[in-house]
Amino acid sequence: MNWNDAAEDLLQSILARTPRPIREGKEEQLRTTAERLAEDEGKNRVGVQTVVEAWVKTTPETLRSELPRELEQAGLDAGEYGYLFE
């Protein structure tokens, strides 16, 4: 599956904030989830929106309240992704 540059950059930004001991597992989890989501939507390329959706889905429920702030820190408008937190 292809990834656009912005999606890959976002993934790397997420991983840079992830503690080193769990970074590799988190990368595999995010890539697998994002690619599955893209395939389910009939896409052949992973974009930023798909990475954000994978990020939310792979974050434990108890930690999701922190994600809007992390989205903002990654340069994204958390308001655009509010539907993922409903």
N, C-alpha and C positions, 0 to 999 in steps of 0.2 A: 504494500500500500504506500502510495506517495504522501508526503507531508509538504504543505507549503511552508515557505521560510518563516512566516510569522508564527505559525503553529509550532514549528520546531524551536523557535526562539522562546516562546512562552513555556514550552516544556522544559527547556534548559533553565529558565528563570525559576520555575517551580522547584526543580531539582536542586538548584543552588540554595534554596531555603530549607531543604530537607536535610535532617541530620545525616551525616556520612554513613553511619552503620545501617541505615535503612534505605539509603538513596537508590541503590541498584534495584532492590525489590520494588520500590515505588515507581521507578522508571518503567520496568517491565509491566507493572500493573496499569499505569497510565497509558502506555502505548497499546497494550492489548485492548483495553476498554475503549480508547478513542477509535482504534481501527474497527472494532466490532460495531460501535455506534455508527461510524461512517458507512460501513457495509450495509447495516440495517436500513439506512436511509438511502441506499442506492448510489452512494458516492464512491468515487475511486481515489479521492484525495482527502486527507485530514486537514481541516481548517481550524482557526482559533476557536470558533464557537464549539466545535466538537471537543477540543482539548478542555475547554472550560467545563463542559458537561461531564466529561470523564473525570475531571478533578473533583467536581462536586460529588459524583456518584462514588468515587473511591475514598472520599474523606468520611471518617466515622461521624455519625449523626451528632455526637456530642461536641465535635470540633467545627461543625459547619458554620456556626455563628461567626467564626473568625474569617471565613472566606471572602465576604464582601470587602473587608479591609485589605486582605491580601490581593484581591483583584485590582483594587485601586493602586496598591503599591506596584503592581505589575503593569500599570499604565492603562488599565481597562476601566470602563464605566460599569460599576457593579449594578447600576440600575438596569442596564440592558439585559442582565442575566437574572433578574429578580424572580422570574418564573421558575427557575431551577431550585429555588429555596422554598417553594410553596408546599 
